[in-house]
């Protein structure tokens, strides 16, 4: 698929669920959207995707363990100016969940910049490996102790 644009949309999942763009999907844009117990996943060679000015409120489950998947096979992905509040997830930005036989990264930079993230101390925020194609800039992370 190509050129999907979502502006000022609400994506509410009950039960919590993920939403995947895969198999060389390109030109996806989420702008000013609200994700309630839903994530967004870019896998299997997706390219040219932007998620900006969006709000994520995610309570993880066994089926929903991350907030944003930016798969290793993908490139030219941008996540900017988002507000993310997550609890009971394993990871906020997950680069691992992709084609497991894929050995090399996709072309193009993955930009994660100017996001505000709130989560508990058990949550891994950035799972990205050290790479010249990953750009992490000016993200603010607020960590709290989990409720007991």
Secondary structure by P-SEA (a helix, b strand, c coil): cccccccbbbbbbcccbbbbbcccccbbbbcbbbbccbbbbbcccccbbbbccbbbbcccccccccccccccccccccccbbbbbbcccccccccccccccccccccbbbbbcbbbbbbccccccccccccccccccbbbbbbbcccc
